[in-house]
Amino acid sequence: MTPIVLTVSGRVTRSAVPGLCAELEALLATADREVTSVYCDVAAVVRPDLAAVEAIGRLSLVARRSGGRRLRLCGTPPELRLLMDLVGLSDVVGLADTAS
């Protein structure tokens, strides 16, 4: 089984969220149904803010609505991790590892 991997980089804006969700939906449509996790590489996100948190929340919903898959963040920058903790999404989205 090939893992599902979505890479999010640069500055995440609210206007980018629908495109990210569409990209994830396309990946999920071609993925093996046996794959239960979606890995989202956020290591290259620049200046994370609440728009990035919103994107992650919506990506998590897209993953869950596609057969109950779980979104797991990889390379999470400390600033984004703090924001996720602040809004309570750390418990909803898996934090697969720490940023280097």
C-alpha positions in Angstrom: 0.0 0.0 0.0 1.3 3.4 -0.9 0.8 6.0 1.8 -1.2 9.2 1.1 1.0 12.2 1.4 0.1 15.9 1.0 2.7 18.6 1.2 1.7 22.0 2.3 4.4 24.7 2.0 4.8 28.5 1.9 2.4 30.9 3.5 -1.1 29.3 3.8 -3.9 31.8 3.2 -7.7 31.3 3.5 -8.0 31.5 -0.3 -5.6 28.5 -0.6 -7.8 26.3 1.6 -10.3 25.1 -1.1 -7.4 24.2 -3.5 -5.6 22.2 -0.7 -8.9 20.4 0.0 -9.4 19.6 -3.7 -5.8 18.3 -3.9 -6.4 16.0 -1.0 -9.7 14.8 -2.4 -7.9 13.9 -5.7 -5.3 12.0 -3.8 -7.9 10.2 -1.7 -9.9 9.3 -4.9 -7.0 7.3 -6.3 -5.7 5.8 -3.0 -6.1 2.3 -1.7 -9.1 2.0 0.7 -6.9 0.1 3.1 -4.8 3.2 3.9 -6.2 4.7 7.1 -3.9 7.7 7.5 -3.1 10.8 5.4 0.3 12.2 6.1 0.5 16.0 5.7 4.0 17.4 5.5 3.9 20.9 6.9 7.6 21.4 7.5 7.9 24.1 4.9 4.9 26.2 6.1 6.0 29.8 6.5 4.7 32.0 9.3 1.9 29.8 10.4 -1.3 31.5 11.6 -4.9 30.8 12.1 -5.4 30.4 8.3 -3.0 27.5 8.4 -4.9 26.0 11.4 -8.1 26.4 9.5 -6.6 24.6 6.5 -5.5 21.7 8.7 -8.9 21.5 10.3 -10.6 21.3 6.9 -8.1 18.8 5.5 -8.8 16.7 8.6 -12.5 16.8 7.8 -11.8 15.8 4.1 -9.8 12.8 5.3 -12.4 11.7 7.8 -15.2 12.0 5.3 -13.2 9.7 3.0 -13.6 6.5 4.8 -12.7 7.6 8.3 -9.0 8.3 7.5 -7.0 10.3 10.0 -4.8 13.3 9.1 -1.3 13.1 10.6 1.0 16.1 10.5 4.7 15.6 9.7 7.5 18.1 10.3 5.2 20.4 12.3 7.0 23.7 13.1 6.9 24.7 16.8 4.8 27.8 16.1 2.1 25.7 14.3 2.2 23.1 17.0 1.5 25.9 19.6 -1.4 27.2 17.6 -2.8 23.7 17.2 -2.6 23.3 21.0 -4.2 26.7 21.6 -7.3 25.9 19.5 -7.6 22.3 20.6 -6.8 20.6 17.3 -3.8 18.7 18.6 -6.2 16.1 20.0 -8.0 15.8 16.7 -5.1 15.8 14.2 -2.2 13.5 14.9 1.2 15.0 15.2 3.4 12.4 13.6 6.8 13.9 14.6 8.5 17.1 15.6 10.2 19.7 13.3 14.0 19.5 13.1 
